[in-house]
Amino acid sequence: MRTSVTTAAAISTALLCASWITSVQAQNRIDTQRPDAPELSAYGEFEIGTRPMTLTNPGQIDVLALDPSTEQPAELPTYDRPLEIQLWYPAFPGADGRKDLKVFLRDGVTEIEMFGQATKWAAPVVGAGPFPLVIVSHGYPGNRFLLSHLAENIASKGYIVASIDHTDSTYRTQAAFGSTLRNRSLDQLFVLDEMARLNNDTTSFLNGLIDTDNTAIVGYSMGGYGAVITAGGGVTAASVGFGFSPPFGTLGIHESGSDTHNALPDPRIKTAIAFAPWGRNFGFFDASSNAGIQIPMLFVAGSEDDVSLYEDGVRAIWDEAVNVDRALLTLVNANHNAAAPFPAPAESFEVSENLGRATFDHYADAVWDTVRMNNIAQHFSTVWLDRYLKEDASRDTYLSLINDSNDGVFSTNDDGSFADDHTYWAGFPDRSAKGLMFEWLRAGESTR
């Protein structure tokens, strides 16, 4: 049987495409934009620079040195808490240099290369700032690169992004959970203070670059837990005494109604985005404490989240934050990894000798394509940050959506303009807004 020229050409083209896709995947790209990506996921006008920085928060309670089986010491032990951060920022045009990132996988042993659009150590752009600040906080365990796809995308649109390696919470430093419970919000606030200090330091490359009076927190899982606290949602009195909470009531600094927590949120923090925030599912938050949230928040969740939970987890926090405007983006049938982690690196497909399993499931979802989720996250994060940090009211168009994307009607007139019966999600190409829910509640509104 002979193969036609047309068929042979089609097969050749398919093989070339498959080879190109495999090549792109092998590069572990974090900047992929699918052809059906929503409008505002596209990279912005600025080139991007990135560099690490080490900060030290002095005199912090050393949770790991506390022994709950003994009597509380008269003076709690302290240490100088190190925090590695990664900065992404608008860079000087024409920056030439390496664009790779050295990243450890979930096993804490395997180091790989990731590639995006940010140039390492590029000089910052001059004269266009200052830029609003976005502080990014990973899960437990995680690291400062887990949401790097979002960090560099946001930076290209005129934001400074500081992503934290939370000590005792990274793949390589994972330790007692109590340290994470106490330190998440404290780390976020400390980084904000340090960014403000460096912005005023004439010897720092960040001098004059950051508008810290317009700051957002972006957190995933335990980072989302920290974001809820930083936004004003204190933890419950009961959770302070939970067995896996830090000993001797040291979580009380975040207790709802306490003097320390009543001082939040910091007035420089204008909004927050929480991907799959943990805590409501274990009783760390409740309706009363979530009512303490004082800034607008966007929540992103998978409807099948088996870590933070959906109805009794993320959705409950969103619904109970009754004193602020807040939105909930739901990826139907997605699990805990909805939209936040970068695409699973090629090396994560291999069984890790350290863990005895592949680390693939730390990054991937059983139903959703990760690049697709990343593009959706980039789009809605851009909309939300532009709206609440840059006060761009025109972004309301992208938030005033029918709840169920599947119900949208894509309808145009002969001239290409949208017809009167057009109800499709703004910014989404035809046939692409599927499997999503978006709900936007105003202050004082509740679904219960």
Secondary structure, 3 states (H helix, E strand, C coil): CCCCHHHHHHHHHHHHHHHHHHHHHHCCECCCCCCCCCHHHCCCCCEEEEEEEEEEEEEEECHHHCCCCCCCCCCCCEEEEEEEEEEEEEECCCCCCCCEEEEECCCCCCEEEEECCCEECCCECCCCCCEEEEEEECCCCECCCCCHHHHHHHHCCCCEEEEEECCCCECCCCCCHHHHHHHHHHHHHHHHHHHHHHHCCCCCCCCCCEEEEEEEEEEECHHHHHHHHHCCCCECHHHHCCCCCCCCCHHHHHECCCHHHHCCCCCCEEEEEEECCCCHHHCCCCHHHHCCCCCCEEEEEECCCCCCCHHHHHHHHHHHCCCCCEEEEEECCCCCCCCCCCCCCHHHHCEECCCCEECHHHCCCCCCCHHHHHHHHHHHHHHHHHHHCCCCHHHHHHCCCCCEHHHCCCCECCCCCECCCCCCCCCCCCCCCCCEEEEEECCCCCCC
